[in-house]
Amino acid sequence: MTAAFHGHFTALFMEIPEARELTQRIKTELRENLRLAEQMGAQIATMYGDDIPGQITEYVKTSLVSKIVLGSPTYKKRGLAKSNVKNKLTILPPNIEIYIIPYT
């Protein structure tokens, strides 16, 4: 998508308090995902807090983002299911495109 739209690629990492409870396997997967994003040319940005949609919205507004690509598990994840990130991001300005990519 970055090449198609001649844009910049930023991987936004959300550091949330619940991250302390993640298993070592999940932490390793996160590090590998961030490393892959860097290898693909992404700039890595980190936001801190427990309001994931609010933090994403703040980043979008201050960084002039025009498109967001979110991964969405096909199963219910404990932390993300209750916050319903996708629905809360509808408060973004209408010129922000959101793409939801399902994964297992």
N, C-alpha and C positions, 0 to 999 in steps of 0.2 A: 504494500500500500504506500509505503514511503516513497518508493521510486515512481510509482504511478502518479502520485500527487505532487511530486517534486518537493517533498516536505522534510521535516526533521523527525527523528524517531527518539522518543524519550520513554524509558521504562520507569514507571513510578512505583517505588517500593513503599508500602505502608507499614511502618513500624508501630504495632499496636501493643498495648499492655499484655494481651493474651498470648503474645508470641513466646513468652517465657514457658508456656505450657506445651509448646510444640515438641513433637518427638524429634530425635536426632535425624531420622530419615527425612522428615519434612523440611527441617532446616537445611539439610544437604541438598534436597531438591530445589529449594529457594535459591541457594547460592549458585547451583548449576544453571538455573533459569536466568539469573542476573548475568552470569558469565556468558551465556549464550547470547543474551541481548546485546552485551558489549561487543561480542564477536561479530554481530550483525550490524554494528554501527550505532547502537543506541547510546544516548547519554543517560546515565542512571541518576535519578532524583529520588530523594527519600523524604517522606513526610512522617511526622510523629503525632500520635493522638489516638483516640478511640472512636472518633466520628469519621468513619471511612468516607461516606459520601460528601461530608462537609470539607474534608481535607482535599479530596479530589476536586471539588468545586473551587476551592481556594487556589489550587495549583492551576487549574484551567484558566481562571480569571486573570491570574498574575503572569501567566506564561504565554498568553495568546494562542492557546490550543484551539484547533478547529475540528479535530476528530479524536474520538476515544475508542479504543478497542479493549474490551473486557473479556476475560475468560469467565465462563460460567459453568460450574460443575453440573453434571446431569443428575447428581444426587445431592441431598441436603447436607451442607457442611454446617457444623455447629455455630460458629461465629457469624458467618455470612448470611445464613438463612434468617436469623432473627433481625438483622439490620436491613435486609432487603435493599442492598446497594443499588441495583439496577433501577428500581422504582424511585428511589430518592434522588437519583441523578436527573430526573425529569425537571428539576428546578433550574437546570442549566439554560442559558439563553438558547433560543430556537436555532441559531446558526451553528450550534455544536452538533456534529453527527456522532451517534453512538452505535458501535458495532458490537454485538454480543456473539462470542465464539464458544459453543458448548464443548466441554471436554469431560472425560471420565477419570 
